[in-house]
Amino acid sequence: MTEYRPSGGISTHIELDRFDRRILSALAQNGRLTITDLAQDIGLSKSPTQARLRRLEQSGVIKGYRALLDPIQLGLDHVAFVEVRLSDTREAALSAFNTAVATIGEIEQVHLIAGNFDYLMKIGTRNMADYRRVLGEQISSLPHVASTSTYVAMQAVKEDVSGDLS
């Protein structure tokens, strides 16, 4: 079975059973669980839990572990969503845009969109002045950018990347 991957290209699905899904769900809630606690949570012993975890990591289902940071505590609570329209959407232009976007630290997420625009970005900055600087100096000068539209978020109502893994 194949799937579209957000990084581009096609990949093969890994078959996940209920124990794999329980591992993913538990780690999505607390990535610092010990193998002992994880094994206890999913109802297996340590060895098979560790083997499953290693397989999920090596196959790329688990891409890594990180801390969830509070943007408000860090003073990065100005969030804007930006629609980007490109002047050229051939593969070379998309690739050049994708490569350049990866170098801008304030851009938290970028998604290629099927719709009235080409990309949707999530940008985190300290304030409107910082956002205007990032937009004017960096985003607007990305390869093939024809136009942008900005939507400023007033409040994050739900942000959860763990989803429903059942």
PyMOL commands that place a pseudoatom at each C-alpha (Angstrom):
pseudoatom trace, name=CA, resn=MET, resi=1, chain=A, elem=C, hetatm=0, pos=[0.000, 0.000, 0.000]
pseudoatom trace, name=CA, resn=THR, resi=2, chain=A, elem=C, hetatm=0, pos=[1.311, 3.492, -0.787]
pseudoatom trace, name=CA, resn=GLU, resi=3, chain=A, elem=C, hetatm=0, pos=[0.575, 6.940, 0.579]
pseudoatom trace, name=CA, resn=TYR, resi=4, chain=A, elem=C, hetatm=0, pos=[1.390, 10.569, -0.055]
pseudoatom trace, name=CA, resn=ARG, resi=5, chain=A, elem=C, hetatm=0, pos=[4.037, 11.823, 2.391]
pseudoatom trace, name=CA, resn=PRO, resi=6, chain=A, elem=C, hetatm=0, pos=[4.026, 15.465, 3.522]
pseudoatom trace, name=CA, resn=SER, resi=7, chain=A, elem=C, hetatm=0, pos=[7.738, 15.703, 2.706]
pseudoatom trace, name=CA, resn=GLY, resi=8, chain=A, elem=C, hetatm=0, pos=[6.910, 14.744, -0.854]
pseudoatom trace, name=CA, resn=GLY, resi=9, chain=A, elem=C, hetatm=0, pos=[7.016, 11.468, -2.681]
pseudoatom trace, name=CA, resn=ILE, resi=10, chain=A, elem=C, hetatm=0, pos=[5.450, 8.070, -2.159]
pseudoatom trace, name=CA, resn=SER, resi=11, chain=A, elem=C, hetatm=0, pos=[6.134, 5.648, 0.655]
pseudoatom trace, name=CA, resn=THR, resi=12, chain=A, elem=C, hetatm=0, pos=[4.918, 2.301, 1.892]
pseudoatom trace, name=CA, resn=HIS, resi=13, chain=A, elem=C, hetatm=0, pos=[2.540, 2.087, 4.836]
pseudoatom trace, name=CA, resn=ILE, resi=14, chain=A, elem=C, hetatm=0, pos=[3.634, 0.087, 7.830]
pseudoatom trace, name=CA, resn=GLU, resi=15, chain=A, elem=C, hetatm=0, pos=[0.940, -2.185, 9.194]
pseudoatom trace, name=CA, resn=LEU, resi=16, chain=A, elem=C, hetatm=0, pos=[-0.050, -1.130, 12.711]
pseudoatom trace, name=CA, resn=ASP, resi=17, chain=A, elem=C, hetatm=0, pos=[-1.872, -3.398, 15.110]
pseudoatom trace, name=CA, resn=ARG, resi=18, chain=A, elem=C, hetatm=0, pos=[-3.651, -2.375, 18.308]
pseudoatom trace, name=CA, resn=PHE, resi=19, chain=A, elem=C, hetatm=0, pos=[-0.437, -2.528, 20.382]
pseudoatom trace, name=CA, resn=ASP, resi=20, chain=A, elem=C, hetatm=0, pos=[1.413, -0.275, 17.919]
pseudoatom trace, name=CA, resn=ARG, resi=21, chain=A, elem=C, hetatm=0, pos=[-1.465, 2.199, 18.037]
pseudoatom trace, name=CA, resn=ARG, resi=22, chain=A, elem=C, hetatm=0, pos=[-1.477, 2.110, 21.827]
pseudoatom trace, name=CA, resn=ILE, resi=23, chain=A, elem=C, hetatm=0, pos=[2.264, 2.825, 21.853]
pseudoatom trace, name=CA, resn=LEU, resi=24, chain=A, elem=C, hetatm=0, pos=[1.780, 5.781, 19.512]
pseudoatom trace, name=CA, resn=SER, resi=25, chain=A, elem=C, hetatm=0, pos=[-1.140, 7.112, 21.521]
pseudoatom trace, name=CA, resn=ALA, resi=26, chain=A, elem=C, hetatm=0, pos=[0.737, 6.823, 24.828]
pseudoatom trace, name=CA, resn=LEU, resi=27, chain=A, elem=C, hetatm=0, pos=[3.854, 8.494, 23.439]
pseudoatom trace, name=CA, resn=ALA, resi=28, chain=A, elem=C, hetatm=0, pos=[1.809, 11.263, 21.804]
pseudoatom trace, name=CA, resn=GLN, resi=29, chain=A, elem=C, hetatm=0, pos=[0.520, 12.072, 25.284]
pseudoatom trace, name=CA, resn=ASN, resi=30, chain=A, elem=C, hetatm=0, pos=[3.869, 11.667, 27.062]
pseudoatom trace, name=CA, resn=GLY, resi=31, chain=A, elem=C, hetatm=0, pos=[7.015, 11.177, 24.984]
pseudoatom trace, name=CA, resn=ARG, resi=32, chain=A, elem=C, hetatm=0, pos=[9.112, 10.714, 28.130]
pseudoatom trace, name=CA, resn=LEU, resi=33, chain=A, elem=C, hetatm=0, pos=[7.523, 7.425, 29.207]
pseudoatom trace, name=CA, resn=THR, resi=34, chain=A, elem=C, hetatm=0, pos=[10.016, 4.786, 30.220]
pseudoatom trace, name=CA, resn=ILE, resi=35, chain=A, elem=C, hetatm=0, pos=[9.891, 1.429, 28.458]
pseudoatom trace, name=CA, resn=THR, resi=36, chain=A, elem=C, hetatm=0, pos=[8.623, -0.084, 31.718]
pseudoatom trace, name=CA, resn=ASP, resi=37, chain=A, elem=C, hetatm=0, pos=[5.751, 2.393, 31.988]
pseudoatom trace, name=CA, resn=LEU, resi=38, chain=A, elem=C, hetatm=0, pos=[4.976, 2.136, 28.280]
pseudoatom trace, name=CA, resn=ALA, resi=39, chain=A, elem=C, hetatm=0, pos=[4.888, -1.672, 28.462]
pseudoatom trace, name=CA, resn=GLN, resi=40, chain=A, elem=C, hetatm=0, pos=[2.579, -1.522, 31.461]
pseudoatom trace, name=CA, resn=ASP, resi=41, chain=A, elem=C, hetatm=0, pos=[0.294, 0.995, 29.699]
pseudoatom trace, name=CA, resn=ILE, resi=42, chain=A, elem=C, hetatm=0, pos=[-0.132, -1.138, 26.585]
pseudoatom trace, name=CA, resn=GLY, resi=43, chain=A, elem=C, hetatm=0, pos=[-0.272, -4.529, 28.295]
pseudoatom trace, name=CA, resn=LEU, resi=44, chain=A, elem=C, hetatm=0, pos=[2.921, -6.159, 26.983]
pseudoatom trace, name=CA, resn=SER, resi=45, chain=A, elem=C, hetatm=0, pos=[6.229, -7.019, 28.604]
pseudoatom trace, name=CA, resn=LYS, resi=46, chain=A, elem=C, hetatm=0, pos=[9.284, -4.791, 28.149]
pseudoatom trace, name=CA, resn=SER, resi=47, chain=A, elem=C, hetatm=0, pos=[11.050, -6.779, 25.411]
pseudoatom trace, name=CA, resn=PRO, resi=48, chain=A, elem=C, hetatm=0, pos=[8.224, -6.870, 22.858]
pseudoatom trace, name=CA, resn=THR, resi=49, chain=A, elem=C, hetatm=0, pos=[7.340, -3.251, 23.677]
pseudoatom trace, name=CA, resn=GLN, resi=50, chain=A, elem=C, hetatm=0, pos=[10.927, -2.175, 23.072]
pseudoatom trace, name=CA, resn=ALA, resi=51, chain=A, elem=C, hetatm=0, pos=[11.071, -4.155, 19.809]
pseudoatom trace, name=CA, resn=ARG, resi=52, chain=A, elem=C, hetatm=0, pos=[7.844, -2.559, 18.599]
pseudoatom trace, name=CA, resn=LEU, resi=53, chain=A, elem=C, hetatm=0, pos=[9.062, 0.903, 19.581]
pseudoatom trace, name=CA, resn=ARG, resi=54, chain=A, elem=C, hetatm=0, pos=[12.351, 0.364, 17.729]
pseudoatom trace, name=CA, resn=ARG, resi=55, chain=A, elem=C, hetatm=0, pos=[10.433, -0.821, 14.615]
pseudoatom trace, name=CA, resn=LEU, resi=56, chain=A, elem=C, hetatm=0, pos=[8.174, 2.268, 14.749]
pseudoatom trace, name=CA, resn=GLU, resi=57, chain=A, elem=C, hetatm=0, pos=[11.229, 4.525, 15.030]
pseudoatom trace, name=CA, resn=GLN, resi=58, chain=A, elem=C, hetatm=0, pos=[13.225, 2.784, 12.288]
pseudoatom trace, name=CA, resn=SER, resi=59, chain=A, elem=C, hetatm=0, pos=[10.281, 2.740, 9.884]
pseudoatom trace, name=CA, resn=GLY, resi=60, chain=A, elem=C, hetatm=0, pos=[9.772, 6.480, 10.328]
pseudoatom trace, name=CA, resn=VAL, resi=61, chain=A, elem=C, hetatm=0, pos=[6.333, 6.259, 11.928]
pseudoatom trace, name=CA, resn=ILE, resi=62, chain=A, elem=C, hetatm=0, pos=[7.954, 7.901, 14.953]
pseudoatom trace, name=CA, resn=LYS, resi=63, chain=A, elem=C, hetatm=0, pos=[10.054, 10.700, 13.489]
pseudoatom trace, name=CA, resn=GLY, resi=64, chain=A, elem=C, hetatm=0, pos=[11.534, 11.899, 16.771]
pseudoatom trace, name=CA, resn=TYR, resi=65, chain=A, elem=C, hetatm=0, pos=[10.815, 13.245, 20.215]
pseudoatom trace, name=CA, resn=ARG, resi=66, chain=A, elem=C, hetatm=0, pos=[10.608, 16.851, 21.291]
pseudoatom trace, name=CA, resn=ALA, resi=67, chain=A, elem=C, hetatm=0, pos=[9.422, 19.134, 24.045]
pseudoatom trace, name=CA, resn=LEU, resi=68, chain=A, elem=C, hetatm=0, pos=[6.185, 21.068, 23.583]
pseudoatom trace, name=CA, resn=LEU, resi=69, chain=A, elem=C, hetatm=0, pos=[6.998, 24.697, 24.258]
pseudoatom trace, name=CA, resn=ASP, resi=70, chain=A, elem=C, hetatm=0, pos=[4.516, 27.303, 25.433]
pseudoatom trace, name=CA, resn=PRO, resi=71, chain=A, elem=C, hetatm=0, pos=[4.681, 30.169, 22.919]
pseudoatom trace, name=CA, resn=ILE, resi=72, chain=A, elem=C, hetatm=0, pos=[3.031, 32.583, 25.375]
pseudoatom trace, name=CA, resn=GLN, resi=73, chain=A, elem=C, hetatm=0, pos=[5.683, 31.911, 28.034]
pseudoatom trace, name=CA, resn=LEU, resi=74, chain=A, elem=C, hetatm=0, pos=[8.354, 32.458, 25.362]
pseudoatom trace, name=CA, resn=GLY, resi=75, chain=A, elem=C, hetatm=0, pos=[6.782, 35.687, 24.149]
pseudoatom trace, name=CA, resn=LEU, resi=76, chain=A, elem=C, hetatm=0, pos=[5.977, 34.163, 20.744]
pseudoatom trace, name=CA, resn=ASP, resi=77, chain=A, elem=C, hetatm=0, pos=[2.217, 34.458, 20.947]
pseudoatom trace, name=CA, resn=HIS, resi=78, chain=A, elem=C, hetatm=0, pos=[1.628, 36.379, 17.717]
pseudoatom trace, name=CA, resn=VAL, resi=79, chain=A, elem=C, hetatm=0, pos=[0.427, 33.704, 15.296]
pseudoatom trace, name=CA, resn=ALA, resi=80, chain=A, elem=C, hetatm=0, pos=[-0.431, 34.408, 11.686]
pseudoatom trace, name=CA, resn=PHE, resi=81, chain=A, elem=C, hetatm=0, pos=[-1.617, 32.100, 8.939]
pseudoatom trace, name=CA, resn=VAL, resi=82, chain=A, elem=C, hetatm=0, pos=[-0.467, 33.120, 5.489]
pseudoatom trace, name=CA, resn=GLU, resi=83, chain=A, elem=C, hetatm=0, pos=[-1.898, 32.053, 2.162]
pseudoatom trace, name=CA, resn=VAL, resi=84, chain=A, elem=C, hetatm=0, pos=[0.801, 32.085, -0.505]
pseudoatom trace, name=CA, resn=ARG, resi=85, chain=A, elem=C, hetatm=0, pos=[0.188, 32.134, -4.228]
pseudoatom trace, name=CA, resn=LEU, resi=86, chain=A, elem=C, hetatm=0, pos=[3.102, 31.307, -6.502]
pseudoatom trace, name=CA, resn=SER, resi=87, chain=A, elem=C, hetatm=0, pos=[3.769, 32.682, -9.961]
pseudoatom trace, name=CA, resn=ASP, resi=88, chain=A, elem=C, hetatm=0, pos=[4.901, 29.238, -11.131]
pseudoatom trace, name=CA, resn=THR, resi=89, chain=A, elem=C, hetatm=0, pos=[3.719, 25.855, -9.845]
pseudoatom trace, name=CA, resn=ARG, resi=90, chain=A, elem=C, hetatm=0, pos=[5.844, 23.538, -11.925]
pseudoatom trace, name=CA, resn=GLU, resi=91, chain=A, elem=C, hetatm=0, pos=[7.870, 20.992, -9.957]
pseudoatom trace, name=CA, resn=ALA, resi=92, chain=A, elem=C, hetatm=0, pos=[11.138, 22.971, -10.082]
pseudoatom trace, name=CA, resn=ALA, resi=93, chain=A, elem=C, hetatm=0, pos=[9.417, 26.077, -8.689]
pseudoatom trace, name=CA, resn=LEU, resi=94, chain=A, elem=C, hetatm=0, pos=[7.710, 24.102, -5.916]
pseudoatom trace, name=CA, resn=SER, resi=95, chain=A, elem=C, hetatm=0, pos=[11.016, 22.474, -5.015]
pseudoatom trace, name=CA, resn=ALA, resi=96, chain=A, elem=C, hetatm=0, pos=[12.830, 25.831, -4.881]
pseudoatom trace, name=CA, resn=PHE, resi=97, chain=A, elem=C, hetatm=0, pos=[10.085, 27.282, -2.691]
pseudoatom trace, name=CA, resn=ASN, resi=98, chain=A, elem=C, hetatm=0, pos=[10.088, 24.242, -0.379]
pseudoatom trace, name=CA, resn=THR, resi=99, chain=A, elem=C, hetatm=0, pos=[13.861, 24.407, 0.085]
pseudoatom trace, name=CA, resn=ALA, resi=100, chain=A, elem=C, hetatm=0, pos=[13.854, 28.137, 0.811]
pseudoatom trace, name=CA, resn=VAL, resi=101, chain=A, elem=C, hetatm=0, pos=[10.945, 27.942, 3.284]
pseudoatom trace, name=CA, resn=ALA, resi=102, chain=A, elem=C, hetatm=0, pos=[12.898, 25.492, 5.441]
pseudoatom trace, name=CA, resn=THR, resi=103, chain=A, elem=C, hetatm=0, pos=[15.480, 28.201, 6.229]
pseudoatom trace, name=CA, resn=ILE, resi=104, chain=A, elem=C, hetatm=0, pos=[13.051, 30.620, 7.914]
pseudoatom trace, name=CA, resn=GLY, resi=105, chain=A, elem=C, hetatm=0, pos=[12.812, 29.866, 11.630]
pseudoatom trace, name=CA, resn=GLU, resi=106, chain=A, elem=C, hetatm=0, pos=[9.597, 31.796, 12.271]
pseudoatom trace, name=CA, resn=ILE, resi=107, chain=A, elem=C, hetatm=0, pos=[7.694, 29.543, 9.872]
pseudoatom trace, name=CA, resn=GLU, resi=108, chain=A, elem=C, hetatm=0, pos=[6.294, 26.756, 12.035]
pseudoatom trace, name=CA, resn=GLN, resi=109, chain=A, elem=C, hetatm=0, pos=[4.287, 24.848, 9.427]
pseudoatom trace, name=CA, resn=VAL, resi=110, chain=A, elem=C, hetatm=0, pos=[3.926, 24.881, 5.648]
pseudoatom trace, name=CA, resn=HIS, resi=111, chain=A, elem=C, hetatm=0, pos=[1.338, 22.923, 3.694]
pseudoatom trace, name=CA, resn=LEU, resi=112, chain=A, elem=C, hetatm=0, pos=[0.895, 22.622, -0.067]
pseudoatom trace, name=CA, resn=ILE, resi=113, chain=A, elem=C, hetatm=0, pos=[-2.820, 23.213, -0.637]
pseudoatom trace, name=CA, resn=ALA, resi=114, chain=A, elem=C, hetatm=0, pos=[-5.277, 22.180, -3.331]
pseudoatom trace, name=CA, resn=GLY, resi=115, chain=A, elem=C, hetatm=0, pos=[-7.455, 25.261, -3.661]
pseudoatom trace, name=CA, resn=ASN, resi=116, chain=A, elem=C, hetatm=0, pos=[-7.427, 28.976, -4.487]
pseudoatom trace, name=CA, resn=PHE, resi=117, chain=A, elem=C, hetatm=0, pos=[-3.851, 29.412, -3.273]
pseudoatom trace, name=CA, resn=ASP, resi=118, chain=A, elem=C, hetatm=0, pos=[-0.761, 27.222, -3.263]
pseudoatom trace, name=CA, resn=TYR, resi=119, chain=A, elem=C, hetatm=0, pos=[0.604, 27.118, 0.305]
pseudoatom trace, name=CA, resn=LEU, resi=120, chain=A, elem=C, hetatm=0, pos=[-0.673, 27.767, 3.800]
pseudoatom trace, name=CA, resn=MET, resi=121, chain=A, elem=C, hetatm=0, pos=[1.916, 28.736, 6.424]
pseudoatom trace, name=CA, resn=LYS, resi=122, chain=A, elem=C, hetatm=0, pos=[1.759, 29.127, 10.174]
pseudoatom trace, name=CA, resn=ILE, resi=123, chain=A, elem=C, hetatm=0, pos=[4.108, 31.863, 11.387]
pseudoatom trace, name=CA, resn=GLY, resi=124, chain=A, elem=C, hetatm=0, pos=[4.993, 32.515, 15.043]
pseudoatom trace, name=CA, resn=THR, resi=125, chain=A, elem=C, hetatm=0, pos=[6.528, 35.849, 16.073]
pseudoatom trace, name=CA, resn=ARG, resi=126, chain=A, elem=C, hetatm=0, pos=[6.690, 38.126, 19.129]
pseudoatom trace, name=CA, resn=ASN, resi=127, chain=A, elem=C, hetatm=0, pos=[4.448, 40.876, 17.764]
pseudoatom trace, name=CA, resn=MET, resi=128, chain=A, elem=C, hetatm=0, pos=[3.042, 42.500, 14.653]
pseudoatom trace, name=CA, resn=ALA, resi=129, chain=A, elem=C, hetatm=0, pos=[6.261, 44.436, 13.967]
pseudoatom trace, name=CA, resn=ASP, resi=130, chain=A, elem=C, hetatm=0, pos=[8.268, 41.186, 13.939]
pseudoatom trace, name=CA, resn=TYR, resi=131, chain=A, elem=C, hetatm=0, pos=[5.677, 39.573, 11.700]
pseudoatom trace, name=CA, resn=ARG, resi=132, chain=A, elem=C, hetatm=0, pos=[5.782, 42.489, 9.237]
pseudoatom trace, name=CA, resn=ARG, resi=133, chain=A, elem=C, hetatm=0, pos=[9.582, 42.190, 9.121]
pseudoatom trace, name=CA, resn=VAL, resi=134, chain=A, elem=C, hetatm=0, pos=[9.422, 38.437, 8.436]
pseudoatom trace, name=CA, resn=LEU, resi=135, chain=A, elem=C, hetatm=0, pos=[6.751, 38.933, 5.780]
pseudoatom trace, name=CA, resn=GLY, resi=136, chain=A, elem=C, hetatm=0, pos=[8.501, 41.818, 4.069]
pseudoatom trace, name=CA, resn=GLU, resi=137, chain=A, elem=C, hetatm=0, pos=[12.085, 40.619, 4.244]
pseudoatom trace, name=CA, resn=GLN, resi=138, chain=A, elem=C, hetatm=0, pos=[11.779, 36.852, 4.075]
pseudoatom trace, name=CA, resn=ILE, resi=139, chain=A, elem=C, hetatm=0, pos=[8.429, 35.448, 2.959]
pseudoatom trace, name=CA, resn=SER, resi=140, chain=A, elem=C, hetatm=0, pos=[7.853, 37.949, 0.156]
pseudoatom trace, name=CA, resn=SER, resi=141, chain=A, elem=C, hetatm=0, pos=[11.337, 37.260, -1.221]
pseudoatom trace, name=CA, resn=LEU, resi=142, chain=A, elem=C, hetatm=0, pos=[10.891, 33.475, -1.361]
pseudoatom trace, name=CA, resn=PRO, resi=143, chain=A, elem=C, hetatm=0, pos=[11.221, 32.012, -4.865]
pseudoatom trace, name=CA, resn=HIS, resi=144, chain=A, elem=C, hetatm=0, pos=[8.152, 32.458, -7.103]
pseudoatom trace, name=CA, resn=VAL, resi=145, chain=A, elem=C, hetatm=0, pos=[5.945, 34.235, -4.516]
pseudoatom trace, name=CA, resn=ALA, resi=146, chain=A, elem=C, hetatm=0, pos=[3.302, 36.204, -6.420]
pseudoatom trace, name=CA, resn=SER, resi=147, chain=A, elem=C, hetatm=0, pos=[1.084, 37.251, -3.497]
pseudoatom trace, name=CA, resn=THR, resi=148, chain=A, elem=C, hetatm=0, pos=[0.260, 36.587, 0.135]
pseudoatom trace, name=CA, resn=SER, resi=149, chain=A, elem=C, hetatm=0, pos=[-2.784, 37.035, 2.371]
pseudoatom trace, name=CA, resn=THR, resi=150, chain=A, elem=C, hetatm=0, pos=[-2.427, 37.104, 6.161]
pseudoatom trace, name=CA, resn=TYR, resi=151, chain=A, elem=C, hetatm=0, pos=[-4.882, 35.989, 8.830]
pseudoatom trace, name=CA, resn=VAL, resi=152, chain=A, elem=C, hetatm=0, pos=[-3.916, 36.769, 12.427]
pseudoatom trace, name=CA, resn=ALA, resi=153, chain=A, elem=C, hetatm=0, pos=[-5.017, 34.230, 15.044]
pseudoatom trace, name=CA, resn=MET, resi=154, chain=A, elem=C, hetatm=0, pos=[-6.706, 35.703, 18.098]
pseudoatom trace, name=CA, resn=GLN, resi=155, chain=A, elem=C, hetatm=0, pos=[-6.643, 32.514, 20.188]
pseudoatom trace, name=CA, resn=ALA, resi=156, chain=A, elem=C, hetatm=0, pos=[-5.542, 28.899, 19.828]
pseudoatom trace, name=CA, resn=VAL, resi=157, chain=A, elem=C, hetatm=0, pos=[-8.664, 26.913, 20.649]
pseudoatom trace, name=CA, resn=LYS, resi=158, chain=A, elem=C, hetatm=0, pos=[-7.191, 23.457, 19.940]
pseudoatom trace, name=CA, resn=GLU, resi=159, chain=A, elem=C, hetatm=0, pos=[-3.713, 22.365, 18.919]
pseudoatom trace, name=CA, resn=ASP, resi=160, chain=A, elem=C, hetatm=0, pos=[-3.222, 18.632, 19.090]
pseudoatom trace, name=CA, resn=VAL, resi=161, chain=A, elem=C, hetatm=0, pos=[-1.040, 16.622, 16.772]
pseudoatom trace, name=CA, resn=SER, resi=162, chain=A, elem=C, hetatm=0, pos=[-1.700, 13.247, 18.387]
pseudoatom trace, name=CA, resn=GLY, resi=163, chain=A, elem=C, hetatm=0, pos=[-5.065, 12.756, 16.646]
pseudoatom trace, name=CA, resn=ASP, resi=164, chain=A, elem=C, hetatm=0, pos=[-7.160, 9.628, 16.981]
pseudoatom trace, name=CA, resn=LEU, resi=165, chain=A, elem=C, hetatm=0, pos=[-4.840, 6.632, 16.619]
pseudoatom trace, name=CA, resn=SER, resi=166, chain=A, elem=C, hetatm=0, pos=[-7.426, 3.951, 17.268]
for i in range(1, 166): cmd.bond("trace and resi %d" % i, "trace and resi %d" % (i + 1))
show_as sticks, trace
zoom trace
